[in-house]
């Protein structure tokens, strides 16, 4: 380095992408010593693949989607069936659901090849002497190992596309903050770095448009577009059922919503139809301090020391008051003054600026002081019509605004930490990853930033006492809880 102060990195991609690691230890035989069971399982899978092929041919399709369920013992990444049956160079994994459930986009010819490969898996366990232990160990072929790792191969169930009724949808849309839109998630493979192949999205939207026209319904579709990148788009689009042609009012007829919700059942590219989330500020349960009129402000701020470098954090909230102006390095001017609500933003700003003063050096060893960017994106929830005014297409518009704002703040101020104390009125799912969490991950990856997210807070009536020191007493306390202490979306974002 002393003689070469300027370094040119030609393979920068290798430092941005974590290389795929392949586990060692050889193939695992999930039916070692149980050959009759394996033959029965192999034949069952082969027949199921044949039945799926027949289904494709009856419907005139040359390709479609299948769900591959991996048995629990094979959940380790090294046991995925992607060497023989579903090689990554030939088959596209387009999603995952519950633990061990993978979705693949597949052609009829690929199904024929997969069925043949399954049928060629050897009947009997192959044993090999382990030189170290001097014991016999199962040493299956890749083919037998992968067939044994798979529990089942099925068509994605139509019943799994939505988990609400038309009546529930119409009731949910009564809240103006929903925008009256359905969120439609598609199967689509990732292409390149943080990008979804846009043609898959556009094809699904065309099919919805054609089906809607045939059914005599009126639907407005909208796409989430990341900044000005023509190639980058989300795997989600919005659909608003309208009351008539040329009208912009949301349909309120339950029967019309029932007709619309039946359409995705016949569109393979559609994975799920979801009700839109409602974004709300995370409420603080902290004890107020300082001025009773402004409970999250102390009487005076710590002074900036000239020449000293301070951490920088962008606060995504309803706004930060002028009280913190000495520490604010920029503001996002989206919200009108009457639509700002600074109480919670001030609380977060207070924790950042004088965290040690409020919490003590043991909890917060860092010295007071933090430069803030006021990223006010969430309108006052007490002004009912405000959210719809800024984000008529609900979370699609919000995430698009957030993406543009994060890019600007990072470019102009070099800020990499974004505190977002917002939650959805929905708990984290047990078997799926939320759409908003996925979109946040994409924005974080694209801009190389970190989101610090709220896990949610319990209402005061649901508070519990501190954990007892006695483990048995702690278990009894937990067993007696009736309120679910569950994370709120999008806290599952990584």
C-alpha positions as CSV (number, residue, x, y, z in Angstrom):
1,X,0.0,0.0,0.0
2,X,2.9,2.4,0.7
3,X,3.9,2.4,-3.0
4,X,0.4,2.1,-4.3
5,X,-1.8,4.6,-2.5
6,X,-4.6,4.4,-5.1
7,X,-6.3,1.1,-5.3
8,X,-8.6,0.1,-8.2
9,X,-11.1,-2.7,-7.5
10,X,-12.3,-4.3,-10.7
11,X,-14.3,-7.1,-9.0
12,X,-16.4,-4.8,-6.8
13,X,-19.4,-7.1,-7.3
14,X,-17.7,-9.8,-5.2
15,X,-17.7,-7.5,-2.2
16,X,-21.4,-6.6,-2.5
17,X,-22.8,-10.1,-2.8
18,X,-22.4,-12.8,-0.2
19,X,-21.1,-15.8,-2.1
20,X,-23.2,-18.9,-2.1
21,X,-21.8,-21.4,0.4
22,X,-22.3,-25.1,-0.2
23,X,-22.4,-27.2,2.9
24,X,-20.1,-30.1,3.3
25,X,-20.5,-33.6,4.7
26,X,-21.8,-35.2,1.6
27,X,-25.4,-36.2,0.6
28,X,-27.8,-37.3,3.3
29,X,-30.1,-40.3,2.8
30,X,-33.4,-39.4,4.5
31,X,-34.6,-43.0,4.0
32,X,-31.4,-44.9,5.0
33,X,-32.3,-48.5,5.8
34,X,-36.0,-47.9,4.9
35,X,-35.9,-48.8,1.2
36,X,-39.5,-50.0,0.9
37,X,-40.7,-46.6,2.3
38,X,-38.4,-44.7,-0.1
39,X,-39.7,-46.6,-3.2
40,X,-43.2,-45.8,-2.2
41,X,-42.3,-42.1,-1.6
42,X,-40.4,-41.9,-4.9
43,X,-43.3,-43.4,-6.9
44,X,-45.8,-41.1,-5.2
45,X,-43.7,-38.0,-6.2
46,X,-43.3,-39.3,-9.7
47,X,-47.1,-39.8,-10.0
48,X,-47.8,-36.3,-8.6
49,X,-45.5,-34.7,-11.2
50,X,-47.3,-36.6,-13.9
51,X,-50.6,-35.4,-12.6
52,X,-49.4,-31.8,-12.7
53,X,-48.2,-32.3,-16.3
54,X,-51.7,-33.6,-17.2
55,X,-53.3,-30.6,-15.5
56,X,-51.1,-28.3,-17.6
57,X,-52.0,-30.1,-20.8
58,X,-55.7,-30.1,-20.1
59,X,-55.7,-26.3,-19.5
60,X,-53.5,-25.7,-22.6
61,X,-50.6,-24.3,-20.5
62,X,-47.0,-24.8,-21.4
63,X,-45.8,-23.6,-18.0
64,X,-47.0,-22.8,-14.5
65,X,-46.1,-22.8,-10.9
66,X,-45.6,-25.6,-8.4
67,X,-45.1,-25.8,-4.6
68,X,-42.3,-28.0,-3.3
69,X,-42.5,-28.8,0.4
70,X,-39.2,-29.8,2.0
71,X,-39.3,-32.2,4.9
72,X,-38.3,-30.8,8.3
73,X,-35.1,-32.8,8.5
74,X,-33.9,-31.2,5.2
75,X,-34.5,-27.5,6.0
76,X,-30.8,-26.9,6.1
77,X,-29.8,-24.9,3.0
78,X,-27.3,-27.6,1.9
79,X,-30.2,-30.1,1.4
80,X,-32.2,-28.0,-1.1
81,X,-32.9,-30.1,-4.2
82,X,-31.1,-27.7,-6.5
83,X,-28.4,-29.9,-8.0
84,X,-30.4,-32.6,-9.9
85,X,-34.1,-31.8,-9.7
86,X,-34.3,-28.0,-9.6
87,X,-30.9,-26.7,-10.7
88,X,-30.7,-22.9,-10.4
89,X,-29.5,-22.6,-13.9
90,X,-32.7,-24.2,-15.3
91,X,-35.5,-23.6,-12.9
92,X,-36.5,-20.3,-11.2
93,X,-37.4,-20.3,-7.5
94,X,-40.1,-17.5,-7.4
95,X,-40.9,-17.4,-3.7
96,X,-41.2,-19.1,-0.4
97,X,-44.0,-19.4,2.1
98,X,-44.1,-21.4,5.3
99,X,-40.9,-23.0,6.6
100,X,-39.7,-25.4,3.9
101,X,-42.1,-24.3,1.2
102,X,-40.6,-23.2,-2.1
103,X,-42.4,-22.1,-5.3
104,X,-40.9,-22.7,-8.7
105,X,-41.9,-21.5,-12.2
106,X,-41.7,-24.6,-14.4
107,X,-42.4,-25.6,-18.0
108,X,-44.0,-28.8,-19.2
109,X,-40.7,-30.1,-20.6
110,X,-39.0,-29.4,-17.3
111,X,-41.7,-31.3,-15.4
112,X,-41.1,-34.2,-17.8
113,X,-37.4,-34.1,-17.0
114,X,-38.0,-33.8,-13.2
115,X,-40.4,-36.8,-13.2
116,X,-37.8,-38.9,-15.1
117,X,-35.1,-37.9,-12.7
118,X,-37.2,-38.8,-9.7
119,X,-37.9,-42.2,-11.2
120,X,-34.2,-42.9,-11.6
121,X,-33.4,-42.6,-7.9
122,X,-31.9,-45.9,-6.7
123,X,-34.1,-48.3,-4.8
124,X,-31.7,-49.4,-2.2
125,X,-29.5,-47.6,0.4
126,X,-25.9,-47.4,-0.6
127,X,-23.6,-48.0,2.3
128,X,-20.0,-46.9,2.6
129,X,-17.4,-47.6,5.3
130,X,-16.3,-44.5,7.2
131,X,-12.5,-44.6,7.4
132,X,-12.5,-42.6,10.7
133,X,-15.2,-44.4,12.6
134,X,-15.0,-47.7,10.8
135,X,-18.8,-47.8,10.7
136,X,-21.1,-48.1,7.7
137,X,-22.6,-44.8,6.6
138,X,-25.3,-44.2,4.0
139,X,-23.8,-42.6,0.8
140,X,-26.7,-41.9,-1.5
141,X,-26.5,-40.3,-5.0
142,X,-27.6,-36.7,-5.4
143,X,-30.8,-37.9,-7.0
144,X,-31.9,-40.2,-4.1
145,X,-30.9,-37.5,-1.5
146,X,-32.9,-34.8,-3.2
147,X,-36.0,-37.1,-3.7
148,X,-35.8,-38.0,-0.1
149,X,-35.5,-34.4,1.0
150,X,-38.8,-33.5,-0.7
151,X,-42.0,-34.2,1.2
152,X,-44.4,-33.3,-1.6
153,X,-44.8,-31.5,-4.9
154,X,-48.2,-29.8,-5.6
155,X,-49.9,-27.1,-7.5
156,X,-50.3,-23.9,-5.3
157,X,-53.7,-24.1,-3.6
158,X,-56.2,-21.6,-4.9
159,X,-57.6,-21.3,-1.3
160,X,-54.2,-19.9,-0.2
161,X,-54.5,-16.8,-2.4
162,X,-56.5,-14.8,0.1
163,X,-57.7,-15.0,3.7
164,X,-60.6,-12.6,3.9
165,X,-64.1,-12.4,2.6
166,X,-65.6,-9.8,0.3
167,X,-67.7,-8.5,3.3
168,X,-64.5,-8.0,5.3
169,X,-62.9,-6.2,2.4
170,X,-65.8,-3.7,2.0
171,X,-65.8,-3.1,5.7
172,X,-62.0,-2.5,5.7
173,X,-62.2,-0.1,2.8
174,X,-64.5,2.2,4.9
175,X,-61.3,3.5,6.4
176,X,-60.1,6.2,4.0
177,X,-56.5,5.4,4.8
178,X,-56.8,2.1,2.9
179,X,-57.2,3.9,-0.4
180,X,-59.8,1.2,-1.2
181,X,-57.1,-0.9,-3.0
182,X,-56.2,-4.5,-2.9
183,X,-52.6,-5.5,-2.9
184,X,-51.8,-8.2,-5.5
185,X,-48.6,-10.1,-5.1
186,X,-47.2,-12.1,-8.0
187,X,-44.8,-14.9,-8.5
188,X,-41.6,-13.4,-10.0
189,X,-38.0,-14.3,-9.9
190,X,-35.4,-11.8,-8.8
191,X,-33.2,-10.6,-11.7
192,X,-29.9,-9.0,-11.0
193,X,-29.2,-7.0,-7.9
194,X,-32.4,-6.1,-5.9
195,X,-34.6,-6.1,-9.1
196,X,-37.8,-7.8,-10.0
197,X,-38.2,-8.8,-13.6
198,X,-40.8,-6.2,-14.6
199,X,-42.3,-8.2,-17.5
200,X,-43.8,-10.7,-15.1
201,X,-45.6,-7.9,-13.3
202,X,-46.9,-6.3,-16.5
203,X,-48.1,-9.7,-17.7
204,X,-50.0,-10.3,-14.6
205,X,-51.6,-6.8,-14.8
206,X,-52.6,-7.4,-18.4
207,X,-54.3,-10.7,-17.5
208,X,-56.2,-8.9,-14.7
209,X,-57.3,-6.2,-17.1
210,X,-58.5,-8.8,-19.6
211,X,-60.4,-10.7,-17.0
212,X,-61.9,-7.6,-15.5
213,X,-63.1,-6.4,-19.0
214,X,-64.7,-9.8,-19.7
215,X,-66.5,-9.7,-16.3
216,X,-67.8,-6.2,-17.0
217,X,-66.1,-4.7,-13.9
218,X,-64.2,-1.5,-13.6
219,X,-60.8,-1.7,-12.0
220,X,-57.9,0.8,-11.7
221,X,-54.4,-0.8,-11.5
222,X,-51.3,0.9,-10.1
223,X,-47.6,-0.1,-10.1
224,X,-45.0,0.7,-7.5
225,X,-42.1,2.2,-9.4
226,X,-38.7,2.7,-7.6
227,X,-37.5,6.2,-8.4
228,X,-36.7,6.7,-12.2
229,X,-35.3,3.2,-12.7
230,X,-37.3,1.7,-15.5
231,X,-36.1,-1.8,-14.8
232,X,-36.7,-1.8,-11.1
233,X,-40.2,-2.5,-9.8
234,X,-42.0,-4.3,-7.0
235,X,-43.5,-7.8,-7.1
236,X,-46.8,-6.1,-5.9
237,X,-49.4,-4.0,-7.7
238,X,-52.5,-2.3,-6.5
239,X,-56.1,-2.9,-7.8
240,X,-59.0,-0.6,-6.9
241,X,-62.5,-1.8,-7.8
242,X,-64.5,1.2,-9.0
243,X,-68.3,1.8,-9.0
244,X,-68.4,2.6,-12.7
245,X,-66.6,3.6,-15.9
246,X,-64.9,7.0,-15.6
247,X,-65.7,7.2,-11.9
248,X,-63.1,7.3,-9.1
249,X,-65.3,6.1,-6.3
250,X,-64.6,2.8,-4.7
251,X,-67.3,0.1,-5.3
252,X,-69.2,-0.6,-2.1
253,X,-71.3,-3.6,-3.4
254,X,-70.2,-6.8,-1.7
255,X,-71.4,-8.9,-4.6
256,X,-69.2,-6.9,-7.0
257,X,-66.2,-7.5,-4.8
258,X,-67.0,-11.2,-4.7
259,X,-67.0,-11.3,-8.5
260,X,-63.6,-9.5,-8.6
261,X,-62.0,-11.7,-5.9
262,X,-62.8,-14.8,-7.9
263,X,-60.8,-13.6,-10.9
264,X,-57.3,-14.2,-9.4
265,X,-58.2,-17.8,-8.9
266,X,-57.7,-18.4,-12.6
267,X,-54.5,-16.3,-13.0
268,X,-51.5,-18.5,-12.2
269,X,-49.1,-15.6,-11.9
270,X,-51.0,-14.2,-8.9
271,X,-49.7,-15.5,-5.6
272,X,-51.8,-13.6,-3.1
273,X,-54.5,-10.9,-2.8
274,X,-54.2,-8.9,0.4
275,X,-56.0,-6.1,2.1
276,X,-53.9,-2.9,2.3
277,X,-52.2,-2.2,5.7
278,X,-53.0,0.9,7.7
279,X,-49.9,2.8,8.8
280,X,-50.0,4.2,12.3
281,X,-47.4,5.9,14.5
282,X,-45.8,3.7,17.2
283,X,-47.1,5.0,20.5
284,X,-44.7,5.6,23.3
285,X,-45.3,4.3,26.8
286,X,-42.3,6.3,28.2
287,X,-42.7,8.5,31.3
288,X,-42.8,12.2,30.2
289,X,-40.0,14.5,31.4
290,X,-39.3,18.2,31.3
291,X,-41.9,20.8,30.3
292,X,-45.5,19.6,30.9
293,X,-46.7,21.4,27.8
294,X,-44.0,19.6,25.7
295,X,-43.4,16.4,27.7
296,X,-40.6,15.1,25.5
297,X,-38.4,18.2,25.7
298,X,-36.0,19.1,28.4
299,X,-35.6,22.7,29.4
300,X,-32.4,23.1,27.3
301,X,-30.6,21.2,24.7
302,X,-26.9,20.1,24.8
303,X,-24.7,22.5,22.9
304,X,-22.9,21.4,19.8
305,X,-19.1,21.4,20.2
306,X,-17.3,23.0,17.3
307,X,-15.1,20.6,15.4
308,X,-16.7,17.5,16.8
309,X,-18.3,14.9,14.6
310,X,-21.7,13.7,15.7
311,X,-23.8,10.7,14.6
312,X,-26.5,11.4,12.0
313,X,-30.0,9.8,12.1
314,X,-33.0,10.5,9.9
315,X,-36.3,10.3,11.9
316,X,-39.3,9.0,9.8
317,X,-42.3,10.2,11.7
318,X,-44.9,13.0,11.8
319,X,-42.3,15.7,12.2
320,X,-39.9,17.2,14.7
321,X,-40.6,20.6,16.4
322,X,-38.4,23.7,16.0
323,X,-37.2,23.2,19.6
324,X,-34.6,20.8,18.1
325,X,-33.5,23.2,15.3
326,X,-29.9,23.4,16.6
327,X,-29.5,19.7,15.9
328,X,-31.6,19.5,12.7
329,X,-29.5,19.4,9.5
330,X,-32.5,19.1,7.1
331,X,-36.2,18.7,6.7
332,X,-38.5,16.9,4.2
333,X,-41.2,19.4,3.3
334,X,-44.0,17.0,2.2
335,X,-46.5,17.6,5.0
336,X,-48.4,20.8,5.4
337,X,-48.0,22.4,8.9
338,X,-51.5,21.6,9.9
339,X,-50.9,17.9,9.1
340,X,-47.7,17.5,11.1
341,X,-47.9,15.9,14.6
342,X,-44.5,16.3,16.3
343,X,-45.1,14.7,19.7
344,X,-43.7,11.3,18.9
345,X,-41.0,12.7,16.6
346,X,-39.9,14.9,19.5
347,X,-39.8,11.8,21.7
348,X,-37.4,10.0,19.3
349,X,-35.4,13.2,18.8
350,X,-35.0,13.6,22.6
351,X,-33.7,10.0,22.9
352,X,-31.2,10.7,20.2
353,X,-30.0,14.1,21.3
354,X,-29.8,13.6,25.1
355,X,-30.1,9.9,25.6
356,X,-27.4,9.9,28.3
357,X,-29.0,12.7,30.2
358,X,-32.4,11.0,30.3
359,X,-31.3,7.4,30.7
360,X,-27.9,7.6,32.5
361,X,-24.5,6.6,31.4
362,X,-25.0,2.9,32.3
363,X,-27.9,2.5,29.8
364,X,-26.5,5.1,27.3
365,X,-22.7,5.4,27.5
366,X,-22.6,7.5,24.4
367,X,-22.3,11.3,25.0
368,X,-25.3,13.5,24.3
369,X,-25.7,14.9,20.8
370,X,-26.9,13.6,17.5
371,X,-27.6,15.4,14.2
372,X,-31.2,14.9,13.0
373,X,-32.9,14.9,9.6
374,X,-36.6,15.5,10.0
375,X,-38.2,13.0,7.5
376,X,-41.8,13.9,8.2
377,X,-43.9,11.5,6.1
378,X,-46.8,10.4,8.3
379,X,-49.7,12.8,8.5
380,X,-51.5,13.4,11.8
381,X,-53.8,10.4,12.2
382,X,-56.4,12.6,13.9
383,X,-57.0,14.4,10.6
384,X,-58.9,11.6,9.0
385,X,-58.6,12.7,5.3
386,X,-54.9,13.6,5.5
387,X,-53.4,10.3,4.8
388,X,-55.5,9.8,1.7
389,X,-54.6,13.3,0.5
390,X,-50.9,12.4,0.5
391,X,-51.0,8.7,-0.3
392,X,-54.2,8.0,-2.3
393,X,-52.8,4.6,-3.3
394,X,-52.1,3.6,0.3
395,X,-48.8,1.9,1.0
396,X,-47.7,1.9,-2.6
397,X,-47.5,5.7,-2.7
398,X,-46.0,5.8,0.8
399,X,-43.2,3.4,-0.1
400,X,-42.5,5.2,-3.3
401,X,-42.2,8.5,-1.4
402,X,-40.0,6.8,1.2
403,X,-37.7,5.4,-1.5
404,X,-37.2,8.8,-3.1
405,X,-36.7,10.5,0.2
406,X,-34.1,7.9,1.5
407,X,-32.1,8.2,-1.7
408,X,-32.1,12.0,-1.4
409,X,-31.1,12.1,2.3
410,X,-28.4,9.5,1.7
411,X,-27.0,11.5,-1.3
412,X,-27.1,14.9,0.3
413,X,-26.2,14.2,3.9
414,X,-24.6,10.8,3.9
415,X,-27.1,9.5,6.4
416,X,-27.2,5.7,6.7
417,X,-29.5,5.2,9.8
418,X,-33.2,5.8,9.4
419,X,-35.4,5.5,12.5
420,X,-39.0,4.5,11.5
421,X,-41.4,4.4,14.5
422,X,-44.3,3.3,12.4
423,X,-46.4,0.1,12.5
424,X,-49.1,-1.5,10.6
425,X,-52.4,-2.5,12.2
426,X,-51.5,-6.1,11.7
427,X,-49.2,-8.6,13.5
428,X,-46.3,-10.4,12.0
429,X,-47.5,-13.5,10.1
430,X,-46.3,-16.9,11.3
431,X,-45.8,-18.3,7.8
432,X,-45.2,-15.4,5.5
433,X,-43.1,-12.3,5.1
434,X,-45.0,-9.1,5.0
435,X,-45.1,-7.0,1.8
436,X,-44.1,-3.8,3.6
437,X,-41.1,-5.6,5.3
438,X,-40.0,-6.9,1.9
439,X,-40.3,-3.4,0.3
440,X,-38.3,-1.9,3.2
441,X,-35.6,-4.5,2.6
442,X,-35.4,-3.6,-1.1
443,X,-35.1,0.1,-0.3
444,X,-32.4,-0.6,2.4
445,X,-30.5,-2.8,-0.1
446,X,-30.7,-0.3,-3.0
447,X,-29.5,2.6,-0.9
448,X,-27.2,0.7,1.5
449,X,-28.9,2.1,4.6
450,X,-30.3,0.6,7.8
451,X,-33.9,1.0,9.1
452,X,-34.4,0.9,12.9
453,X,-38.0,-0.3,13.2
454,X,-40.5,-0.3,16.0
455,X,-41.6,-3.7,17.3
456,X,-44.9,-2.1,18.5
457,X,-46.2,-1.3,22.0
458,X,-48.8,-2.9,24.2
459,X,-51.8,-0.9,25.2
460,X,-51.8,0.0,28.9
461,X,-54.5,-2.6,29.7
462,X,-52.2,-5.3,28.3
463,X,-49.1,-4.4,30.3
464,X,-47.5,-7.2,32.3
465,X,-45.3,-7.0,35.4
466,X,-41.5,-7.5,35.1
467,X,-40.4,-11.1,34.7
468,X,-40.0,-12.9,38.0
469,X,-36.6,-14.2,38.9
470,X,-38.0,-17.7,39.4
471,X,-38.2,-19.5,36.0
472,X,-41.3,-21.5,37.0
473,X,-43.1,-18.3,38.0
474,X,-42.1,-16.7,34.7
475,X,-43.6,-19.6,32.8
476,X,-46.8,-19.3,34.8
477,X,-47.0,-15.6,34.1
478,X,-46.5,-16.3,30.4
479,X,-49.1,-19.1,30.3
480,X,-51.6,-16.8,32.0
481,X,-51.3,-14.1,29.3
482,X,-54.4,-13.6,27.1
483,X,-53.1,-10.7,25.0
484,X,-50.7,-11.8,22.2
485,X,-47.2,-10.2,22.8
486,X,-46.7,-10.3,19.1
487,X,-44.4,-8.1,16.9
488,X,-46.3,-5.7,14.7
489,X,-45.4,-5.4,11.0
490,X,-43.0,-4.4,9.5
491,X,-40.8,-5.4,12.4
492,X,-39.9,-8.7,10.7
493,X,-37.9,-6.7,8.1
494,X,-34.2,-7.7,8.1
